[in-house]
Amino acid sequence: MSKLRPLHDRIIVKRLEEERVSAGGIVIPDSATEKQTRGKVIAAGEGRILEDGKVRPMSVKVGEVVLFGKYSGQDIKIDGEELVFLKEDDVVAVIEG
């Protein structure tokens, strides 16, 4: 994959695959599943530039798994890999553990 470095308070997330088999063993087709709203942060900017010129560091870090809004960010395909570009404000939680 190309090296990407998001600017300011932006992050790049790779959606995590969701389970495609129901509890009863029924395989769910791709067309019946919704886009996953959790993913792994693969790149993060330096932080938001405040009005006084200082930089507020990012609260999410590369490697963390995050939850984000269903319609947040911009989907993009780079080198055959589907990624989501988000602002830090679009992240609603970090999944720990």
JOMO-V526476 format. One record per residue. N is the residue number from 1. RES is the residue in three letters. D_LAST is the distance of its C-alpha to the last C-alpha in Angstrom with 1 decimal. Layout:
n->{N,N}
res->{RES,RES}
d_last->{D_LAST,D_LAST}
This chain:
n->{1,2,3,4,5,6,7,8,9,10,11,12,13,14,15,16,17,18,19,20,21,22,23,24,25,26,27,28,29,30,31,32,33,34,35,36,37,38,39,40,41,42,43,44,45,46,47,48,49,50,51,52,53,54,55,56,57,58,59,60,61,62,63,64,65,66,67,68,69,70,71,72,73,74,75,76,77,78,79,80,81,82,83,84,85,86,87,88,89,90,91,92,93,94,95,96,97}
res->{MET,SER,LYS,LEU,ARG,PRO,LEU,HIS,ASP,ARG,ILE,ILE,VAL,LYS,ARG,LEU,GLU,GLU,GLU,ARG,VAL,SER,ALA,GLY,GLY,ILE,VAL,ILE,PRO,ASP,SER,ALA,THR,GLU,LYS,GLN,THR,ARG,GLY,LYS,VAL,ILE,ALA,ALA,GLY,GLU,GLY,ARG,ILE,LEU,GLU,ASP,GLY,LYS,VAL,ARG,PRO,MET,SER,VAL,LYS,VAL,GLY,GLU,VAL,VAL,LEU,PHE,GLY,LYS,TYR,SER,GLY,GLN,ASP,ILE,LYS,ILE,ASP,GLY,GLU,GLU,LEU,VAL,PHE,LEU,LYS,GLU,ASP,ASP,VAL,VAL,ALA,VAL,ILE,GLU,GLY}
d_last->{27.2,29.0,27.6,26.7,26.2,25.7,27.8,27.1,24.3,23.6,20.7,20.8,18.2,18.3,17.8,15.6,17.9,18.0,19.2,23.0,24.0,24.5,23.9,27.6,27.5,29.0,28.2,27.6,29.5,28.1,30.7,29.3,25.7,24.6,22.8,19.1,17.7,14.4,14.3,13.2,15.1,17.6,19.9,20.3,23.5,24.4,24.3,26.6,30.2,31.4,35.1,36.0,34.9,31.9,28.5,25.5,22.5,19.7,16.7,14.6,14.4,15.0,12.1,9.8,9.5,11.7,13.9,17.6,20.9,22.7,25.6,24.1,24.8,27.1,26.7,28.2,28.8,29.0,30.1,29.4,25.8,24.9,23.1,22.7,23.9,22.6,23.3,20.6,22.0,21.2,17.4,16.6,12.8,9.8,6.8,3.8,0.0}
